[in-house]
Amino acid sequence: MSNSNLMHLKKLRSRIIYNKAISRGKIKAFSEDIYDSLRQMIYVTLPAIIYIKFERPLTPPGNCMDRAYIISAAIKDSNVVCGKLSDIGIHYWVEKGETCYDPTSLYEYDKDVYYSLYGVKDVFTITSEELAGTEFIKYCHKKNVDDISGDPNFLRDLEAILPIVWYVAYTSRNVEYQEEIKNYLSRVGYLEKKNKIIL
């Protein structure tokens, strides 16, 4: 059998596994509970949901580690896992029990499906305790949305990045993204404080 025929059979097998898993509910989109947790976490000056869900098309390959760290911080008692995926190479994702959360596709997979579908091997785990001690996660947890509304330094930083975020949200015509930004600005009291920030 030629290499091209073998590749074709491999892709066909993956498609069959994927379609069966979707129809049986073994692959599904992230739950709203995860997105609600990400709304509370600040990443730089924005809620983590914006980085994870809406800026995904702008995120270059190779950021799966940062994204997995953030998603793990939003899912209690989860671990970050690193392994080699047959068609991708080294990749990071999140596991809790028998569920894998992929930071790139934003899908939850039954663990057996994820490992079979992507040919996972050479796996190592970073526990939630180890993760909590990393500077990256300490940085993400330094502030949450409810703690920053009165911080003038934070609001000045937000003022600096906001034009870029608005531009991306409006040129992409993503109404959900636009609403997410408006709700966030309202929650932190940005619109009421804007004149004081600029002056």
N, C-alpha and C positions, 0 to 999 in steps of 0.2 A: 504494500500500500504506500502511495506517495505521501510526502509531507503535507502537501496541500489538501489531500483527501483526509488525512489524519486531523489537520486543523479544522476542517469543515465539520467532521464528526464531533470534535471537542466542543465547538461552538453550538452545534445542534443539541448536544447533551446538556450544556449549560442553559440554553433557552428552555428546554423541556423542564429541567429542575426549577428554574425561575418561575415559569408560568404555573406549574403545579403548586409551588409554594405560595404564590400570590392568591390563587383561587382558594387555598386552604387557610388563608390568614396567617401564614408563617412569615410573610414579608408585608410590612405595612409602614405607612408614614409615621414619623415621630408623633407622639401624643401631645395634646395641648398642655398637659401638665409639665412636660419638658420645656415647651416654649414659655410657659408662665414663669418657670424658674429662671430661664435665661433673660426674661424681661427685668428681673430683679438684680441681676449681676451687671456691674459696670465693667466694660472692657475698653480701656483708654478713657474716652468720655461718653461713650454710647452704651446702651444696653447690649449685652452679649447676643441677644436674638438678632440684632441688625447685622453683626459680623457673621453669625452662623447661618442665618436663613436668607437674608436679602443681599448680602455682598458676596455670596458664594460664586457667582459668575466672574467676579473680579479677583477672586482669591487664586493666586498661582499654585500650580501643583507643588507638593512638598510641604503644604501647611496643615496636613492632616494631624500632625502631632499637637500643634497648638489648639486646633479645633477639637480634638479628642479630649485634651486636658480641660477645656472649657465645658464641654458637654458632660464630662464625668463629674465636674464640680456641681452641675445642675441635677445629677441623678444620685440620690443618696445611696451609700454603700456600693457604689460601682467601682470598677477598676479600669485603668487604661491598659490596653493590650497591644503589643507590637508583634508583627509576624511578617512572613513573606507570603504574598499572594501570587499565584501562578502567573497571571497576566499583567500585574501591576508592579510587583517588586515589594520593597519594604513599605508597610502601611501600618497606621495606628487606628484603633477603633476603641470602643467602650463596651465592657461586658458587665452584666449584672445577672447572676444566676444563669439561666439558660437562654439569655437574650443578648444579641450583639447589636450595638448602635453604631451605624457607620457615619462618620463625620462629613463625608463627601456627598453621599446620596441622600442623607437624612432619612434613612429607612431603618426600622427595627427588624431584625432577622431572628428566627429561631437559630440557636447556635449551630445545630447540626447542619442546617441548610446553608448558613454562611460559610462554614468550614468546607462543606462539600462543593458549593458553587464556586468558591474562589481558590480552592486547593491550598488552604492555609497550612503553613508548616513553620518550624523554627520559632515558636511562640514564646514570649516572655511577658510577665505581668507586672505592672506598677500598681501597687495597692492604693486604696483611697488614703490610707495613713501616710504612705510615702509621698503621694501626690500633694497632700495637704501641707507638707513641709517644703515644697518647692517655691522658689521666689515667684515663679509665674502665677501660681494659684494664690499666693499671698497677695500679689498685686491685684488680681481679679477680684479678690474678696475684700480688698482694702476699703472699698466703698460699695454701698448698694444704693439703688435709686432713692430710697426713702431718706438716706443720710446726706445727700449732696445738694438738696434744694437751696440751702442757705450758704453754701460755700462759694464766695466770689471768685476764688482762683479756679475752681472747677468750671464755673459758668463762663469765665473768660476763655478757658481752653475749649469749651464747647462752641463758643462764638467763632473761634478760629477754624474749627473743622466743619462747622455746619454748612457753609456754602458748597463744599464738595459733596456732602451727603445729600443735600437738596438737589443738586444738579443730577446726581446718579438716579435718585428716586423719580424725578420728573422726566428725565430723558428716557428712562426705561418704561415710563407710563405704567409703573407698577402701583396700583391704587392701594394695595395692602401695605406696601412699603411706605408710601406717603402717609397713610393713617397711623402706622406704627411710630413714625417720627413725630407727627403732630401730637399724639397721645403722650409720648415721652416728654416733649417740650412742655406740655401742659402740666404733667405730673411734677416736674422739677421747678415749675414756676418761671420758666425762661421768658415767656412772652411778657409777663408783668415786669420782670426785672431788666429787660433788654436795654432800656434807656440808661439805667444806672450803670450797667456793665460797660457800655460804650463810653460814657462820660468819665 
